[in-house]
Structures are given as structure tokens and as C-alpha cells.
């Protein structure tokens, strides 16, 4: 009975939020009809322009989960630490592991005795990009950002794993997990995707169900994030003058990349939403390096990611995570600026 009540309460909350959003949209349309129409046109054009590249990325990400291609992740952490760090960084840079499933996976690996270094490498690399994110970045910001972001994710994993090995003899590295009920539950949870690998997902109804569930979930996430992000980009373009941000995060400002990391990361909400906003910020003076630092750091040290990690890691491993994420994001920004 209590579960039914909770379910009804969730439905009521969602209904009220939806009604409130529709009421707000109707009020704005009545007050500023021309602006709403222009914004809607810009948002629709943006969605159409990115669709040819985003849709294949969504399908690929769903296939990876449905086929069980993510199952070898755990095996990559076995063997020599150096090899494990490289493998974990590479897999983390291309695997679509969502925030809901990454905590059970990594808590389970640490609880099973896998060293913190390769786990840290995967933990840092995985939130930055995945096939759907790569396609969306390519469509929104271009090839250099899409490739650079993927390489940055791999490099961030290598950096975090290498730094963690320097502290491998410390007790807090050997036992990084907190001892609480949250860790106990996370260590026993598993992803809903099939465990065995079979690329022929159409032969099993369970795999097809997982595939379509991931397609729907990812598509909904992309739309929820991109629609307001494109609207915000349009607002930036209409309210700010060209080069308005050059004095703060421009090419000739030495503090541009640190500002992008320390100010941008805490307010970073979602990787998909950040892409159009980043494009708008670059149109108004943000340097490419600061933009890359913002995108990389936001994925790994946003307030939402930190809130998920705090209950799992002990304080010192958590500080190490933040330090490697911040420094690695700055390196990515400076290197990208130099290459540009």
C-alpha cells in the first residue's frame, strides 16, 4: 500500500509540474508572442540540424546496452595496474554508462578488491562523452570539439589513474569506500541490460525491450536538455553583444580556463544542454580552450556528480578525485587552446 501511495504521489507531482510548465509557457506566449515564435523557430531549426548525427548516436548507445557489450568493462580492471588504467580510460571514454548505473558498477568493483587507480580512471573518463554525446558534440560544435573531447576523456582517465598510483601504499587508497548502507546497496545492484554479449539483439525480446527503453530514455533526455539549451542560446545571441565575454574568458585572458573550470563546473547541469550554451558563449568571446575546459570539467565535477560520489567515497579519495578532475580539465583546456 505504501508503494502505491508513493507512486501516486510521484504521478501527482509530475502532473503538477507539467501543468505549471504549460501555464508558464502559455503566459509567456501571451506576453511576448513574437519572441516566443522566434525562439521556437530557432529551437526547431537547432533540433533538425543535429538530428542526422544525434539519432545514430542514440541507436548505437542503446545497442551497446542491449547487446551486453558493456559487460567486459569489469574484466578490463583485471591484470597489471598500468594496463588496467589504459583499458579503463579507453572504455570509459566510449561507453555510455549513465549516472544511475555507474555508482553500482564502481562500488561493486571497489568492494570486490579492484585497485582504486583503474576505477578512478574509468570514473573520470566515463561522464565526459559516449557515442550519443560524441554525435551531438559533432553536430553542435564541430569535429575538433568532438574529437578533442573524446581524447580529453581518455587523457583525464590516464591522469587520474596515474596520480592515484602515486598514493597506492596509503590505507585510504586500499580501502576507499565508506562503510554504510548506501555502499552496501550499491555494491549489490546491477544494470538492467543482459549480462552476456550477443550483437543480434533482435533475436531476444528481453534485449529488444532494453534497446527500446534506452532509445526512449536517451531521446527524452536529449530533448529535455536541448530544447531549453537552444532557447538559452537564442537568448544569449539576442541580448549579448559580440565579444561581450572576451574580457573574462577570451583568448587573451590568462585566467579564462581556470574561470571556466571553477565557475562553470558547479552550474553545469547536463552534457547535452551544455553544448548549445557553449556554442553561444563562444560566439560572444569564450576561447576554445575555456570552452573545452568547461565541457570536460562540467561532466566530472558538476554539483550533481559530486553529490552522488560523496556518500560512496571516503573524504581523502574524494578530494583526490576532485583534484585530478580539476587539474586534468585545465590541462585539457590549455592543450586544446594550444592546438587551436
C-alpha positions in Angstrom: 0.0 0.0 0.0 2.8 2.4 0.9 4.4 1.8 -2.5 1.2 2.5 -4.3 0.8 5.8 -2.3 4.4 6.8 -3.2 3.7 6.0 -6.9 0.5 8.1 -6.8 2.4 11.0 -5.2 5.1 10.9 -7.9 2.4 10.9 -10.6 0.7 13.8 -8.9 4.0 15.8 -8.6 4.8 15.2 -12.2 1.3 16.2 -13.3 1.6 19.4 -11.3 5.0 20.2 -12.7 3.8 19.6 -16.2 0.7 21.8 -15.7 2.9 24.5 -14.2 5.2 24.4 -17.1 2.4 24.6 -19.6 0.8 27.5 -17.8 4.2 29.4 -17.8 4.6 28.7 -21.5 1.1 30.0 -22.2 1.7 33.1 -20.2 5.0 33.9 -21.9 3.3 33.3 -25.3 0.6 35.8 -24.5 3.1 38.4 -23.1 5.8 38.1 -25.8 4.3 36.3 -28.8 6.9 37.4 -31.3 9.9 36.4 -29.1 8.3 33.1 -28.3 7.7 32.4 -32.0 11.3 33.4 -32.9 12.7 31.3 -30.1 10.6 28.3 -31.2 11.8 28.6 -34.7 15.4 28.7 -33.5 14.9 25.7 -31.3 13.3 23.6 -34.0 16.0 24.5 -36.5 18.6 23.5 -34.0 17.0 20.2 -33.3 16.7 19.5 -37.1 20.3 20.4 -37.7 21.7 18.0 -35.1 19.2 15.1 -35.7 21.2 13.4 -38.5 24.1 12.8 -36.2 22.3 12.5 -32.9 19.9 9.8 -33.9 22.7 7.3 -34.9 24.5 8.0 -31.6 21.3 7.3 -29.6 20.8 4.0 -31.5 24.4 2.9 -31.0 24.3 3.7 -27.3 21.1 1.7 -26.9 22.6 -1.2 -28.9 25.7 -1.3 -26.6 23.5 -1.6 -23.6 21.1 -4.2 -25.1 23.8 -6.4 -26.6 25.7 -6.6 -23.4 28.7 -5.0 -24.9 29.2 -3.2 -21.6 29.8 -6.5 -19.8 33.6 -6.6 -20.5 34.1 -3.4 -18.5 34.7 -5.3 -15.3 37.3 -7.5 -16.9 39.3 -4.5 -18.1 40.2 -3.8 -14.5 42.0 -7.0 -14.0 45.7 -7.7 -14.6 48.6 -5.2 -14.3 47.6 -1.8 -13.0 49.1 0.1 -15.9 47.3 -2.0 -18.5 44.1 -1.8 -16.4 44.3 2.1 -16.3 44.8 2.3 -20.0 41.9 -0.1 -20.7 39.6 1.5 -18.2 40.3 5.0 -19.6 39.6 3.8 -23.2 36.4 2.0 -22.3 35.2 4.9 -20.1 35.8 7.4 -23.0 33.4 5.5 -25.3 31.0 3.6 -23.1 27.5 5.0 -22.4 27.4 4.4 -18.7 24.7 6.6 -17.2 24.8 8.2 -13.7 22.3 5.7 -12.4 24.4 2.7 -13.3 28.0 3.9 -12.8 27.8 4.0 -9.0 26.6 0.4 -8.5 29.3 -0.7 -11.0 32.2 1.1 -9.4 31.1 0.4 -5.9 30.9 -3.2 -6.8 34.4 -3.2 -8.3 35.9 -1.5 -5.3 34.1 -3.8 -2.9 35.5 -6.8 -4.9 39.0 -5.6 -4.3 39.8 -3.9 -7.7 42.5 -1.3 -7.1 41.3 2.3 -6.9 43.6 3.5 -9.8 41.9 1.9 -12.7 38.5 2.5 -11.1 39.4 6.2 -10.8 40.5 6.2 -14.4 37.1 4.9 -15.5 35.2 7.1 -13.1 36.9 10.2 -14.6 36.6 9.2 -18.2 33.1 7.9 -18.4 31.0 11.0 -17.7 32.7 13.2 -20.3 31.4 11.5 -23.5 29.8 8.5 -25.1 28.5 7.7 -28.6 25.4 9.8 -28.4 27.3 12.7 -26.8 30.0 12.4 -29.4 27.4 12.7 -32.2 25.7 15.6 -30.5 29.0 17.4 -30.0 30.0 16.8 -33.6 26.7 18.3 -34.8 26.7 21.2 -32.4 30.4 22.3 -32.1 32.1 20.6 -34.9 34.7 17.9 -35.5 37.6 19.4 -33.5 35.5 19.6 -30.3 34.0 16.1 -30.8 37.4 14.5 -31.3 39.1 16.7 -28.7 36.5 15.9 -26.0 36.9 12.2 -26.6 40.7 12.4 -26.4 40.4 14.6 -23.3 38.2 12.0 -21.6 40.8 9.3 -22.3 43.6 11.6 -21.1 41.7 12.5 -18.0 41.3 8.9 -17.1 45.0 8.3 -17.6 45.9 11.3 -15.5 43.6 10.3 -12.6 44.8 6.7 -12.7 48.5 7.7 -12.8 48.1 10.1 -9.9 46.2 7.6 -7.8 49.0 5.1 -8.2 51.4 7.5 -6.5 49.3 7.0 -3.3 48.8 3.3 -3.8 50.5 2.5 -0.5 48.2 4.7 1.6 45.5 3.0 3.6 42.7 5.2 2.3 43.6 4.2 -1.3 43.5 0.5 -0.3 40.0 1.0 1.3 38.4 4.0 -0.4 34.7 3.1 0.2 32.7 4.3 3.1 31.2 1.7 5.4 27.5 2.5 5.3 24.2 1.1 4.0 24.4 3.1 0.8 27.6 1.4 -0.3 26.2 -2.0 0.7 23.2 -1.5 -1.5 25.2 -0.1 -4.4 27.6 -3.0 -4.3 24.8 -5.5 -4.9 22.8 -3.6 -7.6 23.3 -4.4 -11.3 22.4 -2.8 -14.6 19.2 -4.0 -16.3 21.0 -4.8 -19.5 21.7 -8.5 -20.3 25.0 -9.8 -18.9 26.1 -11.9 -21.8 27.2 -10.4 -25.1 25.2 -11.0 -28.3 25.1 -8.4 -31.1 21.9 -10.0 -32.5 19.6 -8.1 -30.2 16.6 -8.7 -32.4 16.6 -12.5 -31.5 15.6 -11.9 -27.9 12.6 -10.0 -26.7 14.4 -9.0 -23.5 17.2 -7.4 -25.4 14.8 -5.6 -27.7 13.0 -4.3 -24.6 16.3 -3.0 -23.2 17.1 -1.4 -26.6 13.9 0.5 -26.9 13.9 1.5 -23.3 17.3 3.0 -23.8 16.3 4.7 -27.1 13.2 6.3 -25.5 15.1 7.3 -22.3 18.0 8.8 -24.2 15.8 10.6 -26.7 13.7 12.1 -23.9 16.9 13.2 -22.1 18.3 14.8 -25.3 15.0 16.7 -26.0 14.5 17.8 -22.3 18.1 19.1 -22.3 18.5 20.5 -25.8 15.2 22.4 -26.1 15.9 24.8 -23.2 19.5 24.9 -24.1 18.8 26.1 -27.7 16.3 28.6 -26.2 19.1 29.9 -23.9 21.5 30.1 -26.9 18.9 32.2 -28.7 18.6 34.5 -25.7 22.4 34.9 -25.5 22.5 35.8 -29.2 19.8 38.4 -28.9 20.9 40.0 -25.6 24.7 40.0 -25.6 26.9 41.9 -28.0 29.6 40.1 -30.0 32.8 39.6 -27.9 30.9 40.5 -24.7 32.7 37.8 -22.8 36.2 38.2 -24.3 37.4 40.2 -21.3 36.5 37.4 -18.9 37.1 34.1 -20.8 38.6 35.2 -24.1 41.8 34.2 -25.9 44.0 36.9 -24.4 43.0 36.4 -20.7 45.2 34.1 -18.7 42.5 33.2 -16.2 39.9 32.2 -18.8 40.4 28.4 -18.4 40.5 28.4 -14.5 37.3 30.6 -14.5 35.7 28.1 -16.9 36.5 25.2 -14.6 35.8 26.8 -11.2 32.7 28.8 -12.2 31.4 26.7 -15.0 31.5 23.2 -13.4 29.3 23.9 -10.4 26.5 25.3 -12.6 26.9 22.6 -15.2 23.6 20.7 -15.5 23.9 18.2 -18.3 26.3 17.4 -21.2 23.7 17.8 -23.9 22.4 21.1 -22.5 25.9 22.4 -22.2 26.7 22.1 -26.0 24.4 24.8 -27.4 25.2 27.1 -24.5 28.9 26.6 -25.1 28.4 27.5 -28.8 26.5 30.6 -27.7 29.3 31.6 -25.2 31.9 31.1 -27.9 30.0 33.3 -30.3 30.4 36.0 -27.6 34.1 35.7 -26.9 34.8 32.5 -25.0 38.1 31.0 -26.1 38.1 27.4 -27.4 40.3 26.2 -24.6 38.0 27.7 -21.9 35.0 26.0 -23.7 36.8 22.7 -23.7 37.7 23.0 -20.0 34.1 23.9 -19.2 32.7 20.9 -21.1 35.2 18.4 -19.6 35.1 19.7 -16.0 31.4 20.0 -16.0 31.0 16.3 -16.8 33.1 15.1 -13.9 32.9 17.7 -11.2 29.4 19.1 -11.5 27.5 19.5 -8.3 25.2 16.6 -9.3 28.2 14.3 -9.8 29.8 15.4 -6.5 26.5 14.8 -4.6 26.4 11.2 -5.9 30.1 10.5 -5.0 30.2 11.9 -1.5 28.2 9.1 0.1 30.3 6.5 -1.6 34.0 7.6 -1.2 35.8 8.4 1.9 37.0 12.1 2.2 40.6 11.7 1.0 39.7 9.6 -2.1 37.0 12.2 -2.8 39.5 15.1 -2.6 41.8 13.1 -4.8 39.0 12.7 -7.3 38.3 16.4 -7.3 42.0 17.4 -7.6 42.6 15.1 -10.6 39.4 16.2 -12.2 40.1 19.9 -11.8 43.8 19.7 -12.9 43.0 17.4 -15.8 40.3 19.6 -17.0 42.6 22.6 -17.0 45.3 20.6 -18.9 42.6 19.7 -21.5 41.7 23.4 -21.9 45.3 24.6 -22.2 46.3 21.8 -24.7 43.2 22.4 -26.8 43.9 26.2 -26.9 47.5 25.5 -27.9 46.4 23.1 -30.7 43.8 25.6 -31.9 
